[in-house]
């Protein structure tokens, strides 16, 4: 049984880029860009754009 199945719009987009003549690496880069855009739109649409304050191991705040 395969670990992951190539289903969904992501693999369709990837295959379309390959068909357009992009290399495997270029197609992956395009797909990553599209995923990032979707995440960005979702975050901003939800209104969850408040900055997150993190602490590093030393206990200092990181912005």
N, C-alpha and C positions, 0 to 999 in steps of 0.2 A: 504494500500500500504506500503511495507517495506521501511525503511529509506535507507538501502543499499542493493544491490544485490550481492551475492557471485559469481562474475564472474571474469574470468581472470586467469593469470598464478600464481598470489599470492595464491589464494585459492587452486589451483591445487597442488602447492608446499606444502602448509600447510597440505592438506589432505594426500599427499604422506608421509609426515613425521609422521602423526598419524598412517598410515598404517604400517610404519616401526617400530612402537612400541613406539614412543616418546609420552610423556605426552603432554597435551594441552599447558602447559607452555613452555616445551622444543621446541615444534613445533613453537610457536610464537617467541621464541628466535632465532631459525634458520631462520625464515622468516625475522625478523628484520635485521639479519646479512646479508642476501642476498640483501635486499633493500639498506642497507648501502654500500655494495660493488658496487652495480649498480650506486648509486649516486656518489661515489668516482671516479669510472671509467669515468663517464660522465663529472664531473668537470675537471678532468685531461685531458681528450681528448679535451675538449673545450679550454683548456689553460687558464682557469679563476682561477688560483691558487695564484693570488696575495693576500697577507694578507689583511684582512679588519681591519681598525682601528675604534674602537668604543669608544664612550664617555659614562662614567657612569653619573648618575644624578649630581654629584659634579662637572662635567666638566673636570675631569681628563681623560687622554687617557688610554685606556685599550688595551693591545696587545693580 
